[in-house]
Amino acid sequence: MSGYNTPFEALGEEGIRALTAAFYDYMDSAAQVADLRAMHGKDLEPMKERLAEYLISWMGGPQTYAEKYGSMCMTTPHKPYAIGSAERDQWLLCMDKALEQIGADDALKQMLKQPLFAVADMVRNRD
Ligand code: HEM
């Protein structure tokens, strides 16, 4: 993983799918994120697909998510859920663990740190 300009170039579609699978597998098993898990439906498989499609676009790949669902804005789809800083931080923890799990290097983690925080904090709709 070196000589890339976007996270999509570093990971490719396959890598992003692996990241998303690791993200929800962690969410499904770790006590630290039980509250976040409880907000989600029983079957996480459809969410793996949705988040993968989103991240493929968000990380600089083909704009499939926007074309399919009409928008990259995450505020509206999250309105039904009460998301505060605790939920945001659990979401970010799942992402940290998933990046670790797929063997992302430090440069990639660094490249993603601020933008991931920004998008997760944007979804927050209460303190
Ligand atoms: C910050 C904390 C967040 C929480 C607590 C949260 C929680 C949720 C929940 C409960 C759902 C519905 C899942 C279901 O139907 O089973 C959902 C959907 C979704 N989330 Fe999040 N989410 C967060 C942040 C994010 C972020 C930052 C992204 C993108 C980078 C994202 C991407 C998605 C996508 C793509 C969907 C499917 C939305 C749709 O197309 O209807 N989420 N989220």
Backbone and ligand atoms as CSV (ligand in chain L), in Angstrom:
chain,resi,resn,atom,element,x,y,z
A,1,MET,N,N,0.832,-1.202,0.000
A,1,MET,CA,C,0.000,0.000,0.000
A,1,MET,C,C,0.867,1.252,0.000
A,2,SER,N,N,1.272,1.725,-1.166
A,2,SER,CA,C,1.962,3.014,-1.218
A,2,SER,C,C,1.784,3.593,-2.611
A,3,GLY,N,N,2.014,4.927,-2.744
A,3,GLY,CA,C,1.882,5.560,-4.035
A,3,GLY,C,C,0.450,5.677,-4.501
A,4,TYR,N,N,-0.466,5.946,-3.578
A,4,TYR,CA,C,-1.863,6.123,-3.961
A,4,TYR,C,C,-2.322,7.536,-3.600
A,5,ASN,N,N,-3.344,7.988,-4.303
A,5,ASN,CA,C,-3.861,9.336,-4.046
A,5,ASN,C,C,-5.188,9.332,-3.289
A,6,THR,N,N,-5.878,8.226,-3.334
A,6,THR,CA,C,-7.166,8.139,-2.629
A,6,THR,C,C,-7.212,6.807,-1.885
A,7,PRO,N,N,-8.054,6.714,-0.859
A,7,PRO,CA,C,-8.217,5.420,-0.174
A,7,PRO,C,C,-8.713,4.343,-1.139
A,8,PHE,N,N,-9.529,4.752,-2.129
A,8,PHE,CA,C,-10.005,3.765,-3.108
A,8,PHE,C,C,-8.844,3.153,-3.872
A,9,GLU,N,N,-7.868,3.987,-4.244
A,9,GLU,CA,C,-6.692,3.453,-4.953
A,9,GLU,C,C,-5.928,2.476,-4.066
A,10,ALA,N,N,-5.886,2.756,-2.760
A,10,ALA,CA,C,-5.146,1.875,-1.853
A,10,ALA,C,C,-5.869,0.541,-1.650
A,11,LEU,N,N,-7.184,0.588,-1.514
A,11,LEU,CA,C,-7.924,-0.603,-1.098
A,11,LEU,C,C,-8.614,-1.334,-2.240
A,12,GLY,N,N,-9.047,-0.588,-3.243
A,12,GLY,CA,C,-9.843,-1.188,-4.313
A,12,GLY,C,C,-11.198,-1.616,-3.782
A,13,GLU,N,N,-12.042,-2.045,-4.690
A,13,GLU,CA,C,-13.403,-2.438,-4.305
A,13,GLU,C,C,-13.373,-3.623,-3.335
A,14,GLU,N,N,-12.497,-4.565,-3.628
A,14,GLU,CA,C,-12.406,-5.766,-2.800
A,14,GLU,C,C,-11.974,-5.427,-1.370
A,15,GLY,N,N,-10.984,-4.525,-1.274
A,15,GLY,CA,C,-10.493,-4.115,0.042
A,15,GLY,C,C,-11.568,-3.391,0.836
A,16,ILE,N,N,-12.360,-2.573,0.154
A,16,ILE,CA,C,-13.421,-1.831,0.844
A,16,ILE,C,C,-14.522,-2.793,1.298
A,17,ARG,N,N,-14.799,-3.800,0.505
A,17,ARG,CA,C,-15.781,-4.812,0.936
A,17,ARG,C,C,-15.261,-5.582,2.151
A,18,ALA,N,N,-13.954,-5.872,2.164
A,18,ALA,CA,C,-13.360,-6.558,3.319
A,18,ALA,C,C,-13.440,-5.659,4.556
A,19,LEU,N,N,-13.200,-4.358,4.355
A,19,LEU,CA,C,-13.269,-3.389,5.455
A,19,LEU,C,C,-14.683,-3.340,6.042
A,20,THR,N,N,-15.659,-3.285,5.167
A,20,THR,CA,C,-17.050,-3.190,5.607
A,20,THR,C,C,-17.485,-4.466,6.336
A,21,ALA,N,N,-17.056,-5.604,5.815
A,21,ALA,CA,C,-17.393,-6.875,6.481
A,21,ALA,C,C,-16.768,-6.895,7.878
A,22,ALA,N,N,-15.499,-6.479,7.977
A,22,ALA,CA,C,-14.816,-6.466,9.282
A,22,ALA,C,C,-15.488,-5.468,10.225
A,23,PHE,N,N,-15.962,-4.347,9.685
A,23,PHE,CA,C,-16.647,-3.316,10.474
A,23,PHE,C,C,-17.892,-3.905,11.152
A,24,TYR,N,N,-18.740,-4.564,10.363
A,24,TYR,CA,C,-19.984,-5.103,10.948
A,24,TYR,C,C,-19.735,-6.360,11.775
A,25,ASP,N,N,-18.700,-7.124,11.430
A,25,ASP,CA,C,-18.383,-8.299,12.256
A,25,ASP,C,C,-17.942,-7.840,13.644
A,26,TYR,N,N,-17.166,-6.760,13.686
A,26,TYR,CA,C,-16.759,-6.232,14.995
A,26,TYR,C,C,-17.992,-5.722,15.742
A,27,MET,N,N,-18.826,-4.961,15.018
A,27,MET,CA,C,-20.035,-4.417,15.647
A,27,MET,C,C,-20.901,-5.539,16.226
A,28,ASP,N,N,-20.905,-6.656,15.548
A,28,ASP,CA,C,-21.761,-7.776,15.931
A,28,ASP,C,C,-21.218,-8.562,17.119
A,29,SER,N,N,-19.955,-8.306,17.499
A,29,SER,CA,C,-19.359,-9.192,18.502
A,29,SER,C,C,-18.755,-8.490,19.725
A,30,ALA,N,N,-18.512,-7.180,19.643
A,30,ALA,CA,C,-17.778,-6.527,20.733
A,30,ALA,C,C,-18.716,-5.849,21.727
A,31,ALA,N,N,-18.508,-6.137,23.007
A,31,ALA,CA,C,-19.353,-5.576,24.067
A,31,ALA,C,C,-19.286,-4.044,24.087
A,32,GLN,N,N,-18.112,-3.474,23.722
A,32,GLN,CA,C,-17.944,-2.002,23.760
A,32,GLN,C,C,-18.901,-1.277,22.829
A,33,VAL,N,N,-19.406,-1.991,21.808
A,33,VAL,CA,C,-20.271,-1.325,20.823
A,33,VAL,C,C,-21.679,-1.943,20.806
A,34,ALA,N,N,-22.063,-2.539,21.930
A,34,ALA,CA,C,-23.366,-3.221,22.011
A,34,ALA,C,C,-24.530,-2.250,21.766
A,35,ASP,N,N,-24.396,-1.010,22.228
A,35,ASP,CA,C,-25.484,-0.040,22.027
A,35,ASP,C,C,-25.673,0.262,20.533
A,36,LEU,N,N,-24.549,0.405,19.848
A,36,LEU,CA,C,-24.588,0.662,18.403
A,36,LEU,C,C,-25.196,-0.538,17.671
A,37,ARG,N,N,-24.789,-1.743,18.088
A,37,ARG,CA,C,-25.334,-2.958,17.468
A,37,ARG,C,C,-26.847,-3.033,17.643
A,38,ALA,N,N,-27.298,-2.644,18.841
A,38,ALA,CA,C,-28.727,-2.746,19.160
A,38,ALA,C,C,-29.579,-1.799,18.306
A,39,MET,N,N,-28.968,-0.741,17.769
A,39,MET,CA,C,-29.710,0.206,16.918
A,39,MET,C,C,-29.989,-0.385,15.539
A,40,HIS,N,N,-29.201,-1.402,15.170
A,40,HIS,CA,C,-29.293,-1.969,13.824
A,40,HIS,C,C,-30.247,-3.160,13.774
A,41,GLY,N,N,-30.682,-3.486,12.576
A,41,GLY,CA,C,-31.546,-4.646,12.378
A,41,GLY,C,C,-30.796,-5.941,12.677
A,42,LYS,N,N,-31.566,-7.043,12.777
A,42,LYS,CA,C,-30.989,-8.335,13.136
A,42,LYS,C,C,-29.946,-8.780,12.098
A,43,ASP,N,N,-30.315,-8.665,10.838
A,43,ASP,CA,C,-29.437,-9.135,9.766
A,43,ASP,C,C,-28.553,-7.985,9.260
A,44,LEU,N,N,-27.258,-8.118,9.476
A,44,LEU,CA,C,-26.331,-7.042,9.075
A,44,LEU,C,C,-25.840,-7.190,7.630
A,45,GLU,N,N,-26.144,-8.312,6.997
A,45,GLU,CA,C,-25.634,-8.555,5.628
A,45,GLU,C,C,-26.032,-7.439,4.653
A,46,PRO,N,N,-27.313,-7.001,4.645
A,46,PRO,CA,C,-27.659,-5.911,3.714
A,46,PRO,C,C,-26.899,-4.626,4.013
A,47,MET,N,N,-26.580,-4.413,5.296
A,47,MET,CA,C,-25.837,-3.207,5.666
A,47,MET,C,C,-24.394,-3.267,5.178
A,48,LYS,N,N,-23.821,-4.483,5.160
A,48,LYS,CA,C,-22.448,-4.630,4.633
A,48,LYS,C,C,-22.418,-4.139,3.193
A,49,GLU,N,N,-23.431,-4.499,2.430
A,49,GLU,CA,C,-23.507,-4.107,1.027
A,49,GLU,C,C,-23.697,-2.587,0.897
A,50,ARG,N,N,-24.628,-2.033,1.675
A,50,ARG,CA,C,-24.916,-0.593,1.610
A,50,ARG,C,C,-23.697,0.251,1.970
A,51,LEU,N,N,-23.061,-0.118,3.083
A,51,LEU,CA,C,-21.905,0.675,3.524
A,51,LEU,C,C,-20.750,0.515,2.535
A,52,ALA,N,N,-20.577,-0.688,1.999
A,52,ALA,CA,C,-19.514,-0.900,1.005
A,52,ALA,C,C,-19.759,-0.005,-0.211
A,53,GLU,N,N,-20.989,0.019,-0.685
A,53,GLU,CA,C,-21.304,0.857,-1.852
A,53,GLU,C,C,-21.031,2.330,-1.533
A,54,TYR,N,N,-21.435,2.727,-0.308
A,54,TYR,CA,C,-21.222,4.120,0.085
A,54,TYR,C,C,-19.724,4.443,0.110
A,55,LEU,N,N,-18.956,3.587,0.789
A,55,LEU,CA,C,-17.530,3.878,0.973
A,55,LEU,C,C,-16.753,3.808,-0.340
A,56,ILE,N,N,-17.180,2.943,-1.254
A,56,ILE,CA,C,-16.523,2.877,-2.566
A,56,ILE,C,C,-16.612,4.255,-3.225
A,57,SER,N,N,-17.786,4.867,-3.145
A,57,SER,CA,C,-17.953,6.207,-3.719
A,57,SER,C,C,-17.203,7.252,-2.894
A,58,TRP,N,N,-17.402,7.197,-1.576
A,58,TRP,CA,C,-16.839,8.207,-0.668
A,58,TRP,C,C,-15.309,8.206,-0.689
A,59,MET,N,N,-14.719,7.029,-0.917
A,59,MET,CA,C,-13.257,6.923,-0.905
A,59,MET,C,C,-12.619,7.207,-2.261
A,60,GLY,N,N,-13.435,7.629,-3.213
A,60,GLY,CA,C,-12.868,8.058,-4.493
A,60,GLY,C,C,-13.039,7.083,-5.640
A,61,GLY,N,N,-13.877,6.063,-5.464
A,61,GLY,CA,C,-14.143,5.108,-6.549
A,61,GLY,C,C,-15.347,5.533,-7.369
A,62,PRO,N,N,-15.912,4.599,-8.125
A,62,PRO,CA,C,-17.095,4.906,-8.935
A,62,PRO,C,C,-18.252,5.430,-8.075
A,63,GLN,N,N,-19.004,6.392,-8.599
A,63,GLN,CA,C,-20.049,7.063,-7.809
A,63,GLN,C,C,-21.367,6.269,-7.797
A,64,THR,N,N,-21.248,4.964,-7.600
A,64,THR,CA,C,-22.410,4.079,-7.684
A,64,THR,C,C,-23.477,4.391,-6.640
A,65,TYR,N,N,-23.040,4.692,-5.399
A,65,TYR,CA,C,-24.027,4.923,-4.325
A,65,TYR,C,C,-24.905,6.120,-4.668
A,66,ALA,N,N,-24.261,7.226,-5.049
A,66,ALA,CA,C,-25.022,8.446,-5.366
A,66,ALA,C,C,-25.979,8.189,-6.532
A,67,GLU,N,N,-25.507,7.451,-7.532
A,67,GLU,CA,C,-26.359,7.173,-8.695
A,67,GLU,C,C,-27.538,6.297,-8.298
A,68,LYS,N,N,-27.290,5.329,-7.419
A,68,LYS,CA,C,-28.333,4.374,-7.031
A,68,LYS,C,C,-29.344,4.988,-6.056
A,69,TYR,N,N,-28.832,5.737,-5.071
A,69,TYR,CA,C,-29.716,6.219,-3.997
A,69,TYR,C,C,-29.970,7.730,-4.067
A,70,GLY,N,N,-29.340,8.409,-5.025
A,70,GLY,CA,C,-29.674,9.814,-5.257
A,70,GLY,C,C,-28.881,10.832,-4.464
A,71,SER,N,N,-28.177,10.418,-3.413
A,71,SER,CA,C,-27.444,11.389,-2.593
A,71,SER,C,C,-26.370,10.706,-1.759
A,72,MET,N,N,-25.312,11.452,-1.470
A,72,MET,CA,C,-24.265,10.955,-0.574
A,72,MET,C,C,-24.489,11.490,0.843
A,73,CYS,N,N,-25.527,12.288,1.016
A,73,CYS,CA,C,-25.767,12.878,2.327
A,73,CYS,C,C,-26.238,11.811,3.311
A,74,MET,N,N,-25.563,11.706,4.439
A,74,MET,CA,C,-25.892,10.679,5.429
A,74,MET,C,C,-26.787,11.212,6.546
A,75,THR,N,N,-27.048,12.521,6.538
A,75,THR,CA,C,-27.840,13.110,7.623
A,75,THR,C,C,-29.277,12.582,7.602
A,76,THR,N,N,-29.910,12.642,6.443
A,76,THR,CA,C,-31.321,12.243,6.338
A,76,THR,C,C,-31.559,10.764,6.694
A,77,PRO,N,N,-30.786,9.813,6.110
A,77,PRO,CA,C,-31.065,8.415,6.462
A,77,PRO,C,C,-30.851,8.092,7.941
A,78,HIS,N,N,-30.092,8.934,8.651
A,78,HIS,CA,C,-29.836,8.662,10.067
A,78,HIS,C,C,-30.776,9.407,11.006
A,79,LYS,N,N,-31.652,10.243,10.446
A,79,LYS,CA,C,-32.566,11.029,11.287
A,79,LYS,C,C,-33.400,10.194,12.248
A,80,PRO,N,N,-33.846,8.985,11.836
A,80,PRO,CA,C,-34.678,8.200,12.766
A,80,PRO,C,C,-33.922,7.701,13.997
A,81,TYR,N,N,-32.608,7.784,13.998
A,81,TYR,CA,C,-31.817,7.216,15.100
A,81,TYR,C,C,-31.247,8.318,15.978
A,82,ALA,N,N,-31.267,8.095,17.274
A,82,ALA,CA,C,-30.695,9.073,18.204
A,82,ALA,C,C,-29.192,8.838,18.262
A,83,ILE,N,N,-28.432,9.733,17.630
A,83,ILE,CA,C,-26.977,9.552,17.531
A,83,ILE,C,C,-26.264,10.703,18.234
A,84,GLY,N,N,-25.632,10.387,19.344
A,84,GLY,CA,C,-24.836,11.360,20.085
A,84,GLY,C,C,-23.363,11.022,19.958
A,85,SER,N,N,-22.533,11.685,20.756
A,85,SER,CA,C,-21.095,11.438,20.626
A,85,SER,C,C,-20.726,10.009,21.033
A,86,ALA,N,N,-21.486,9.400,21.957
A,86,ALA,CA,C,-21.185,8.019,22.365
A,86,ALA,C,C,-21.389,7.070,21.181
A,87,GLU,N,N,-22.504,7.236,20.470
A,87,GLU,CA,C,-22.793,6.372,19.316
A,87,GLU,C,C,-21.776,6.633,18.193
A,88,ARG,N,N,-21.467,7.927,17.982
A,88,ARG,CA,C,-20.461,8.286,16.969
A,88,ARG,C,C,-19.121,7.603,17.281
A,89,ASP,N,N,-18.717,7.654,18.550
A,89,ASP,CA,C,-17.418,7.091,18.901
A,89,ASP,C,C,-17.420,5.559,18.785
A,90,GLN,N,N,-18.564,4.937,19.043
A,90,GLN,CA,C,-18.645,3.485,18.845
A,90,GLN,C,C,-18.507,3.153,17.357
A,91,TRP,N,N,-19.133,3.968,16.517
A,91,TRP,CA,C,-19.041,3.769,15.059
A,91,TRP,C,C,-17.581,3.906,14.614
A,92,LEU,N,N,-16.912,4.932,15.127
A,92,LEU,CA,C,-15.507,5.153,14.754
A,92,LEU,C,C,-14.602,4.043,15.283
A,93,LEU,N,N,-14.941,3.509,16.456
A,93,LEU,CA,C,-14.161,2.390,17.000
A,93,LEU,C,C,-14.266,1.172,16.076
A,94,CYS,N,N,-15.483,0.905,15.589
A,94,CYS,CA,C,-15.662,-0.215,14.650
A,94,CYS,C,C,-14.802,0.005,13.411
A,95,MET,N,N,-14.730,1.246,12.951
A,95,MET,CA,C,-13.943,1.538,11.756
A,95,MET,C,C,-12.436,1.367,12.044
A,96,ASP,N,N,-11.993,1.826,13.208
A,96,ASP,CA,C,-10.578,1.635,13.593
A,96,ASP,C,C,-10.222,0.150,13.628
A,97,LYS,N,N,-11.096,-0.619,14.260
A,97,LYS,CA,C,-10.837,-2.061,14.391
A,97,LYS,C,C,-10.842,-2.738,13.027
A,98,ALA,N,N,-11.738,-2.294,12.157
A,98,ALA,CA,C,-11.831,-2.896,10.819
A,98,ALA,C,C,-10.582,-2.569,9.997
A,99,LEU,N,N,-10.093,-1.329,10.128
A,99,LEU,CA,C,-8.871,-0.949,9.399
A,99,LEU,C,C,-7.695,-1.791,9.879
A,100,GLU,N,N,-7.654,-2.012,11.188
A,100,GLU,CA,C,-6.621,-2.861,11.786
A,100,GLU,C,C,-6.732,-4.285,11.229
A,101,GLN,N,N,-7.944,-4.784,11.237
A,101,GLN,CA,C,-8.236,-6.160,10.810
A,101,GLN,C,C,-7.797,-6.427,9.369
A,102,ILE,N,N,-7.995,-5.448,8.483
A,102,ILE,CA,C,-7.618,-5.688,7.078
A,102,ILE,C,C,-6.152,-5.337,6.806
A,103,GLY,N,N,-5.437,-4.913,7.855
A,103,GLY,CA,C,-4.006,-4.638,7.682
A,103,GLY,C,C,-3.704,-3.324,6.993
A,104,ALA,N,N,-4.595,-2.326,7.170
A,104,ALA,CA,C,-4.341,-0.998,6.580
A,104,ALA,C,C,-3.060,-0.423,7.181
A,105,ASP,N,N,-2.259,0.234,6.341
A,105,ASP,CA,C,-1.017,0.796,6.879
A,105,ASP,C,C,-1.270,2.154,7.542
A,106,ASP,N,N,-0.234,2.663,8.243
A,106,ASP,CA,C,-0.410,3.893,9.022
A,106,ASP,C,C,-0.767,5.087,8.136
A,107,ALA,N,N,-0.196,5.136,6.936
A,107,ALA,CA,C,-0.467,6.271,6.041
A,107,ALA,C,C,-1.949,6.306,5.664
A,108,LEU,N,N,-2.501,5.155,5.399
A,108,LEU,CA,C,-3.917,5.097,5.036
A,108,LEU,C,C,-4.794,5.470,6.238
A,109,LYS,N,N,-4.441,4.943,7.405
A,109,LYS,CA,C,-5.208,5.280,8.622
A,109,LYS,C,C,-5.186,6.787,8.851
A,110,GLN,N,N,-4.018,7.381,8.632
A,110,GLN,CA,C,-3.847,8.825,8.815
A,110,GLN,C,C,-4.676,9.614,7.802
A,111,MET,N,N,-4.668,9.132,6.564
A,111,MET,CA,C,-5.427,9.788,5.490
A,111,MET,C,C,-6.928,9.783,5.804
A,112,LEU,N,N,-7.384,8.731,6.476
A,112,LEU,CA,C,-8.823,8.571,6.722
A,112,LEU,C,C,-9.299,9.182,8.037
A,113,LYS,N,N,-8.378,9.418,8.959
A,113,LYS,CA,C,-8.760,9.782,10.332
A,113,LYS,C,C,-9.715,10.988,10.398
A,114,GLN,N,N,-9.267,12.142,9.888
A,114,GLN,CA,C,-10.090,13.364,9.958
A,114,GLN,C,C,-11.374,13.259,9.144
A,115,PRO,N,N,-11.283,12.807,7.871
A,115,PRO,CA,C,-12.511,12.700,7.090
A,115,PRO,C,C,-13.542,11.750,7.699
A,116,LEU,N,N,-13.092,10.647,8.296
A,116,LEU,CA,C,-14.041,9.720,8.927
A,116,LEU,C,C,-14.690,10.368,10.145
A,117,PHE,N,N,-13.868,11.089,10.917
A,117,PHE,CA,C,-14.444,11.782,12.074
A,117,PHE,C,C,-15.484,12.794,11.595
A,118,ALA,N,N,-15.130,13.530,10.538
A,118,ALA,CA,C,-16.033,14.580,10.036
A,118,ALA,C,C,-17.365,13.988,9.575
A,119,VAL,N,N,-17.306,12.886,8.833
A,119,VAL,CA,C,-18.568,12.322,8.320
A,119,VAL,C,C,-19.389,11.714,9.466
A,120,ALA,N,N,-18.713,11.093,10.418
A,120,ALA,CA,C,-19.430,10.500,11.561
A,120,ALA,C,C,-20.041,11.598,12.437
A,121,ASP,N,N,-19.322,12.696,12.595
A,121,ASP,CA,C,-19.841,13.775,13.439
A,121,ASP,C,C,-21.009,14.499,12.754
A,122,MET,N,N,-21.002,14.485,11.443
A,122,MET,CA,C,-22.086,15.100,10.663
A,122,MET,C,C,-23.400,14.345,10.874
A,123,VAL,N,N,-23.286,13.054,11.098
A,123,VAL,CA,C,-24.454,12.191,11.276
A,123,VAL,C,C,-25.054,12.374,12.685
A,124,ARG,N,N,-24.236,12.891,13.594
A,124,ARG,CA,C,-24.684,13.093,14.983
A,124,ARG,C,C,-25.839,14.095,15.001
A,125,ASN,N,N,-26.896,13.738,15.718
A,125,ASN,CA,C,-28.057,14.630,15.759
A,125,ASN,C,C,-28.490,14.984,17.182
A,126,ARG,N,N,-27.643,14.717,18.138
A,126,ARG,CA,C,-27.841,15.183,19.518
A,126,ARG,C,C,-26.472,15.188,20.220
A,127,ASP,N,N,-26.417,15.748,21.431
A,127,ASP,CA,C,-25.131,15.805,22.143
A,127,ASP,C,C,-24.742,14.415,22.627
L,1,HEM,C1,C,-22.017,8.092,13.713
L,1,HEM,C2,C,-22.654,7.023,14.125
L,1,HEM,C3,C,-23.577,6.201,13.248
L,1,HEM,C4,C,-24.598,5.445,13.718
L,1,HEM,C5,C,-25.000,5.287,15.180
L,1,HEM,C6,C,-25.236,4.816,12.576
L,1,HEM,C7,C,-26.324,3.983,12.634
L,1,HEM,C8,C,-27.028,3.520,11.554
L,1,HEM,C9,C,-28.237,2.741,11.609
L,1,HEM,C10,C,-28.922,2.296,12.911
L,1,HEM,C11,C,-28.620,2.479,10.347
L,1,HEM,C12,C,-29.836,1.632,9.902
L,1,HEM,C13,C,-29.380,0.209,9.865
L,1,HEM,C14,C,-30.468,-0.802,9.611
L,1,HEM,O1,O,-31.423,-0.507,8.872
L,1,HEM,O2,O,-30.331,-1.910,10.144
L,1,HEM,C15,C,-27.653,3.101,9.468
L,1,HEM,C16,C,-27.704,3.082,8.100
L,1,HEM,C17,C,-26.668,3.466,7.297
L,1,HEM,N1,N,-25.490,4.038,7.678
L,1,HEM,FE1,FE,-25.051,4.626,9.535
L,1,HEM,N2,N,-24.589,5.200,11.443
L,1,HEM,C18,C,-23.560,6.045,11.803
L,1,HEM,C19,C,-22.663,6.640,10.944
L,1,HEM,C20,C,-22.557,6.381,9.616
L,1,HEM,C21,C,-21.561,6.931,8.736
L,1,HEM,C22,C,-20.479,7.903,9.191
L,1,HEM,C23,C,-21.768,6.405,7.511
L,1,HEM,C24,C,-21.003,6.619,6.247
L,1,HEM,C25,C,-19.728,6.924,6.203
L,1,HEM,C26,C,-22.920,5.546,7.597
L,1,HEM,C27,C,-23.463,4.815,6.567
L,1,HEM,C28,C,-24.697,4.240,6.581
L,1,HEM,C29,C,-25.397,3.773,5.411
L,1,HEM,C30,C,-24.880,3.827,3.972
L,1,HEM,C31,C,-26.632,3.299,5.840
L,1,HEM,C32,C,-27.757,2.773,4.969
L,1,HEM,C33,C,-28.591,4.010,4.713
L,1,HEM,C34,C,-29.572,3.848,3.634
L,1,HEM,O3,O,-29.153,3.790,2.473
L,1,HEM,O4,O,-30.782,3.815,3.959
L,1,HEM,N3,N,-23.365,5.540,8.890
L,1,HEM,N4,N,-26.696,3.719,10.234
